[in-house]
Amino acid sequence: MSEPHVTLDPRGLDPVQQKLRGPLEEQLTSALQAATDRVRAGYAGEPVEQVCQRLLEETRSGLHPDIAAGFNPDMDEFCRVAVSIVRREG
């Protein structure tokens, strides 16, 4: 699997939010990639659901608390990353 990437839905963003979209996507992607590396390195046979939850927690821990509080990712996509960890892909 290639490195995970966060893309924000631009619908409904005001002009200020639109300007911040790129840097925020970069920060979220960086946190997700770091979390993926940590979870992959510590993977010890846990079920996908547990890996998915840990991936979310690790990603949020790498973000500023205000950003983490508002970060509500598509859990189907997060679980796809978790499946790749469980299957030891990438």
N, C-alpha and C positions, 0 to 999 in steps of 0.2 A: 504494500500500500504506500502511496506517496504521502508526504507530510500533510497532516490535516491543516485546513485553512478555514478561517471564519469570514463569511461574507454577510454583511448586514443588508436587510431589506430596505431599499431606499424609499419605498412608498410611505407617505405620511410624514417624512422628515421636513422640518422647516429649513430655511437657508443656513442658519447657524449649524444645525445638526448635520446638514449635508456637507458643510466644510470640514467638520470634525470626523466624518465617516471614515476617511482613509486612515488617519492616525489611530482611530479607535479599532478599526479592523486589524491593523498591524499589531497593536497591543494585545488584542484578544487572541490573534493567531499565535503570537509569541508565547503567551501563557498556555495555550492549548498544546503547542508543540513541546514545551518544556514538561507539561504534565504528562503527555503521552510518553515521553522518554522515561520519566520517573516511574510511571505505572508499569511500563513494559519491563524496566529493569527489576522491579520488585514483584513481578507477576509470579504467583506460586500456585496456579491451578484453580483460582477462584472462578465462580460462574460469571457469565457475561454481565448479568445484572449488577453484581457487586463491582466488577471492573468498571462498568459504565458510571456508577455512583462515585467511585473513587476518582475517576477521570474528571468528573464535574467538580468534586471537592478540591482536587489538586489544581484545576484550572482557576477556580475562584480564589484559591489561596495565593495565586501569583498575580492577582489584580489588586488595584486600589480598592479599599472597602466600598466606596460609593459605586464604582464600576461593577464590582462583584455583586452587589446587591441588586443591580438592574440587569444582570446578565442572565437571560433566560433562553438558552440555546435550544435548537431543535433536537430533542432527545433521541429521535430516530437516527439523526446524523451522529450524535455522540456515541450511540450504541453501535453504529457501524465501525467506528474507531475501536471501540471495546472488543468487538468481534475480531478485528484484525490482530489485536493484542493476544486474545485467547488462542487464535489460530497460528500465532507467531509469524504473521506476515510482516514483511518490511522490516 
